[in-house]
Amino acid sequence: MKKVLLFLVDSMMPDVLEQCVAENKAPAFQYMMEHGQYMNDCATVFPTMTASIDCSLVTGVYPDRHTVPGLVWYDPDTKKIINYINGAMPVAKIGIAHCAQNVLYDLNEQHLSRYVKTIHEVLEEQGFVSGSINVIAHRGHKKHTLQLPLALQAVTGGQMPRKVSGPTIFSMGTMAVPNIFRPIPWGMGHTSLGSYGINDAYAIDVLIEVVASGKQPDFTLVYLPDNDHKLHRSPMKATEHLAAVDRQIARFLDTFQSWDAALEENVFIFISDHGQTTIGADESHNIDLETLLASFRLHKLGEEIQKEDEIVICNNERMTYLYPMNDGLTPKIVAAVSGEPRIDLIAWKENGWVHVQNGGREHHTLRYRKGGGQSDCYGMQWTIEGDLKILDLQLDSQGNICFDSYPDALSRLYGALFARNDEVVIVTAAPAYEFYSEYAPTHLGGGSHGSLHKRDSLVPLIVAGAKHVMKRPARLVDVKDFILQELAVQAVPV
């Protein structure tokens, strides 16, 4: 039986991929597209931020099932902001030790629901071997010891748990290395400048060694982050950035007798977590949440939650969670932000319903809930009331709900709002805009993501060497079951 390799390429976008191929800058991607199935409209998860998406990729469910809401969110049980390392200043204010524990330990051991199983857990319970290289969502049945860099040991005071769960073959940069092969030759990618091995070259180095060891897992998930980092700074060089990713894929393929031989031995799947939207260059493209919410007592980043605090802001770039700290504040928060035309959508939940309205002076509203007689193109059932135009919903000839500007909007928005039980208001930014709040990173003139809009939400999906055909319309949450099908493993109900 073939092995399955899943490559998660951060911020890879369909139009950039297609342009790259057309300009002969991506021979590896072109080879896979020509020898397999290519889809340019796979719907990812919302918010379009890596942490919640990675959890959906490995569990096959939306955040309302796996319970990881985003890259930055508020936990009312601990009264702490959870930050999986987003923005140097917010991390410094919240506490490096706290954020490091969030991403290296808490996400898998505490935040990711135990009521759903990761693909690693399912496979290894069925006698298969699974692998994860540099993916932050990696929960499995084996325990691995983290070897923290000296600098991180110093700032955490040696208090962070060192044992984390993962599949049999587990790599997390230089902090967790499989013990089946010789050390990777040292390079700058091993240092803090290379995020201690959380980079494309190091991930491919590890993958090459794993395959060469003769102990390649039945399934391996590999995370390639460099494209995202570069696009945040210089989206105008998008094809150059993706071409660099392609060279790393080609370097791996070149370790086989031929690229055809690689495809004879493996199923190759390539997917992205999200796209990116280019942000305008001037300050008006930053939506200042503190100004919009100036009439409220806002929680100060890095301080303990005070009883006088009325709102906790959790900024996810082009999407933000606003957490009311007292009963009855949600309508007031919605009113405070609803007049801002740079805000695209405002959403909140009430008694099982999702309520949505647009930003700007003229307000249109929509509400919906799970169940009912209206089907969407993914087979989900809904009850919908109000103006369908809010989410650009359309009906096909059979009366099924179809999506355009906001792919798979109903399931994705529901998933984010119901990821946790606490009350919350979601705001998303219109194209070319992102949110600014206390110390939050901004990307004027660069790329950003997080929103429900299709520019952030549609990703490419390539499947080559598979026995089966990926169903359409494609969703990122369906990839797990597709892989289990390829390996002839019965999917576990979730």
N, C-alpha and C positions, 0 to 999 in steps of 0.2 A: 504494500500500500504506500502511496506517495505521502511524503511529509507535507505539512502546510506551513507556509511562511506568510505572516501578515505584517506588512510594513505600514506604520502610522506616520505619515509625513505631515508635520504641523503646517497649517495654513496653505496647503496646496489647493489651488483653485482651478476649475475646469478650463476657463478661458486662457489662463497662463500656461497650463499644461499643453493645450492644443496649439498655442502660438509657439511654444518651445519645440514641439514636434515638427511643426510646419517650417521652422527655421533650422531644422536639423541640429538642434542643440541637446536633444534628449534621446539618444539612440536606445538606451535601456528601456525607458518608458514606451518608446515607439514599438520596440520588439514585443513587449508584453501586450500592448494594445492590439497589435496585428495578429497575435497568436492567442487571443482570448476575447473576453467580453469587456466592453468599455461603456460606462454610464457617466454622463456629465451632470446628472441631476439627483444624486443621492442626498437625501435629507438627513442632516445631523441633529444633534440634541440642543436644547435651549436651557440655560444661557450658553451661547457659543464660546465657552471657555473650557480649557483643556481638562480640568479636574472632573467636572460633572460628565463630560463627554467620554473620557477614558473609562469612568465607572460604568457608563452605559454600554460601551464597546465590550467590556469583559463580562458584563452580566446579561446583556440583551434586553434591558428594561430602561424605562425613563426614570428621572430622579424621584418621582413620587413613589417608586418601588425601591430604588437603591439608597435613597435618603441623603445623597450628597448634592446640595443645591447649586453650587457654583464654585468659583475659585476663591471668592471671598463671601462669607456669610456669617450670620450671628447665631450663636447657640444659647438659648435662654436658660438651659439647664446649668451651664457653667458660667453664664453671664460674660462670655468672652466672644470676641470676633475671631473667627477661624480664617486664617490666611495661608494658603498653600504656596507661599513665596510669590507675591505679586507686588512689585514696586519696592525699591530699596528703602525709601523713607517710611512708608507704612509699616514695613517689616521691622525697621529700627524702632519706630514708636511703639508698636504692639509688643515687640520683644523678639529678638532673633531666636532665642531658645524656644519660645512658645511656637513660632511659625515653623521652625525646623521640626519640632515634634509633630505639628499638624501634618506636614507633608510626608515625613519619613516613617511615622508610626500611626498617628491617630486616624488618618484617612482610611487605611486598611483594617486596623484593629478595633476602631471605635465607631467611626462615622458611617462606613459602608455597611448596609443592613445585613444581618445574619439570616434574614428571611429569603434572600436571593443567593444563588451560587454563581461564582465566577466560572469562566470557561476552564480555568486551571483546576478548580475543585472538581468540576464535573468530569473532566478527562481523567484525572489521576484516581478518582474513585472507581473508574471503569478500567483501570489497568494501563492507561496510556501515560506517556511522559510529556509534560508540558514545560514551556520555557518563556521567560519574560526578560527582555533586555531594555533597561532604562525607562520603563513605563511606571508611572507613579501609582496606578491602580493594579495591584499584582497579587491580591490575596490568594493563598494556596494552603496546602496542608503541611508543608515543610517549614521548619524554622531556620532562619539564616541570621548570621551575626553581621551587624554593620561595623565597619572599620572607619570611624569618622576621621576626617582630616584634623590635624592638630588645632587649626584655627577654629573649627567648629566645636571641637572638644572644649576649647577655652571658653567660648561664649556660652556654651550650654552648661558649663560647670560639671560636666560628666554625669549629669542627672538624667539624661534622656535614655529610655529603654534601648538596648542594643539588639534585641532579638525581634525580627519582623517575619511575617509569614509570606510565603511565595511558593511558586511551583518548584519542581526538582532542579531545573536549570534556571538560576536567578542571578541577574546582574543589575546593579544600580550604580553606574559609573564606577569610580574607583573605590566606592564604599562597600560594595558587595560583589565579589568576583567568584564565578564558579571555580571549583577546585579541580577541574578536569583537564586543564591545559596550562601551558607555560605562561608566565606573565607577559602582558602586552608590552612591547618596547616603549620605554618612557618617552613622553612628548609633552608639549605645552598644553595639549588637551587634557592632561591629567591634573593640571593645576586649577586654581580658582578662576584663571582666565578662560579655561575651557569647561567651567562648571564641574570640575572634578570628574570628568569623563562623561558628563551628560551632554554629548555632542555627536554629530553624525559619524565622524571618522572613528571615534572610539567604539560606538555601537557596532559599526560594520567590522572593525577589528575583532570584537568579541564574537560576532556571528561567524566570521571566517574560522576562528579557532574552535568554536563549538562544532561546526560541521567537520572540520579537519580531524577532530578528536575521535570521530566515529560514534559519538554519543548524541547526535542531533535529536532533539525531541520530536515527537510526532507533530507537535504544534509549537511554533515560536512566534511571539509578538515582539516586534522591534520598533522602538520609537526614535524618530529622526527629527530633532527640534530646530536645526539651524535655520531653515527657511523662514520660520516664524520670526526669529530674532532679527533677521536681516530686513524682512518686510516692514517691521515696525519702524525701522529707520529710513529705508529707501525703497518704497513701493514702485518707484519708476524703474527700478532694476529687477523687476520680478522674474523675468525670464533668465537672467544671469544667476539669480539665487537658486531657481529650480534646476538649472543646468548643473549647478554644483552638487545638488542632491543626486541627480542622475549619474554623475561620475562616481559617486559612492556606491550606487546600486550596480553600476557596470563593473566596478572593482570587485565586488562580491561575485558577480556572474563569471568574471574572468578566472576565478579559482577552479571552475569546472572545466572539463575537457572541451566543452563548447557551451554556448548559451542554450542550444537545443538539449544538450545533456542535462543542464540544470532544470529545464522544464520537464524532462522525462522523469526526474527524481522528485520534483516538488510541485505543489500548487502554490502559485504566487498571487497574493492579494495585496493591492495597494489602495489605501484610503487616506483621507484627511480628516482632521477633527473639526475644522471650520475654515471659512474664508477670512478675508480682511477687506475692510472698507478704507479708502484713502480719506484722511481727515483734512479739512481746509487748513490753510497756513496761518490765518490770523486768529487772534484771541476770541473772536466772536464764535468760533467753532468749538469752544469749550463751554458747556452748559454748567454754570456755576450753581450747584445744588445748595450750597450754604446761603447764597443770596436768595434763591427761590424759597427756601425754608427758614428765612431769617426770623419769622415770628414764633418759631418753636425753639425750645431748649435742646440743642443738638449735643449728642455725646461727643466728648473730646477724645480723639484717638490716643490710645496709650494710657488713658486713665481708667480707674474702676468705674463701673456703671453707678451713677448717682440716682437717688430716688427722684430728683428733679428732672432728669433726662426724659425727653419726650420722643426723640427719634434716634435710632442708630442707623447710620449710613454705611452700606456695604457696596462699594463701587466695583463693578466688573466691567470697566471701560465704557462700552456702548450700551451697557445695561446696568441698572442699579437696583439693589434691594433696599427698601426703606422700611425699617421695623418700628412700628408704634409701640411705645413702652407703657401706654395706658389705654384703658378701654375708651372707645368712642373717638379715637384720634384718626382712624382711617379716612372717614369722609372729609375731615379737615385737611389731611395731607393731600388727598386727591384734588381738592379744590385749590390748594396752594400751587400745585404744579400744572394744573389742567390748562391754564391760559398761555403756557409757553409753547410757541409754534415750533421750536427746535426739538421738542419732545415728540416722538412718533406715536408711541402707545403707552397707555397707563392701564394697569390691570391689578385686580385684587380678588379675593375669594370671600364667599359668604354663604354659609349653609349648603356647601357642596357645589355651589355655582361659581363659575369664573365670570367676572365682570370686566369688560374692556371698553375703553373709550380712547379717542384720539386727543392729541395735544392741540393747542390753538384756540382761537376764539369761538369757532363753531364746533360744538360738541355733538358727536354721534355715539351711540352706545350699542353694545351687544352683550348678551349674557348666554352662557351655555353650561351644560353639565353632561356627565357621562350617562350613557343609556338613552334609549328613545328610538324613534323611527327613522332618523336621518343618518345615512351611512356616508363615510368619506371614502376616498379612493384607496385607502389602506385597509378598509373593512371595519373601521371603528364606528361605534354607534353613539349618536349624540342627540340631545335636545337643544335646539338653538332658538333664541328669541332676539329680535332687534335687527339692526342694520348690518347685513352681511358684508357691506363694503368696508367696514372697519378693519376686518382681517382679509379683505380682498378675496372673499369666498365666492366661488362660482359653482353652478350646477351643470352637470353634463346631461346628455340626452336621456340617461336613465334616472336622473334626479340625484345622483351621487354628488357629494361635496368635493370640489377640486380646489387646488391652491395655486397661487401665483406669487405674489409679492412676499408672502409669509409661508414657506413650505411646511406642510404638516403642522400648521399653526395650532390646531386644537389640542392635540396630544402633547405637543412640546410646551405650550404655555401652561397647560394643566399640570404637567410633570414638574415644572419649576415651582408653581404656587403651592402644590401639595407635597413637596419634598419633605417638609417639616410641618408640625402641627401649629406653629405659632402664626400670628397674624402678620401679614406683610403686604406691602404695595410694591409692584414692579413698574419701573419706568424704562423705556428704551429710547435711544436717540435716533433722530432722523438721519438718513444717509449724509455723510460728510461731517457729522458731529459726534462728539463723545462727552461723557460727563466728567466734571471736575469737582472734587471734594477735597477735604483736608489731606494734604500730602500725596494725593493719588497721582500715579504716573499719567502723563498725557502725551499725545503723539501728533502735535500740530505739524501738518505737512507730511506725516508718516502714515502707517497703517494701524488699524485698530479693529476690534471685533467685540462680540458679546451680544449683539442684538438678535431679534427674530427675523430680520430682513433677509431676503434670499442671497444678497451679496455675502453676508456672513454665514449663511446657512446651507448653501448647496455646495457639495464637495464631489470630486471625481471618485469613481470606484472602478478598479481594474481587477479582473479575475482571469488568470491564465493557467492552463494545465488542469482545470477542474473537470470532473465527470458530470457535474450538475450545472444548471444555468441559474444564476441569481435572478430572483423574481423582480418584476418591476410593477409599480414604481419602487425604487430602492430606498431603504432606510438604513442608517448606521446600526440601529438596534437589531436588525435582522441578520447581521454578519455572524454573530455567535452561532446561531442555529444552522446557518449555511456551512460553517466549518465543521460542526458536529455531524452534519449530514455527509460531508466529504469523507470524514473519518469513520462513517458507519456507526456513530454513537447516537443512541436514542436521547433526544433532548429531554431535559428534566423540566417539568412544569414549574413556572415561576409566578 
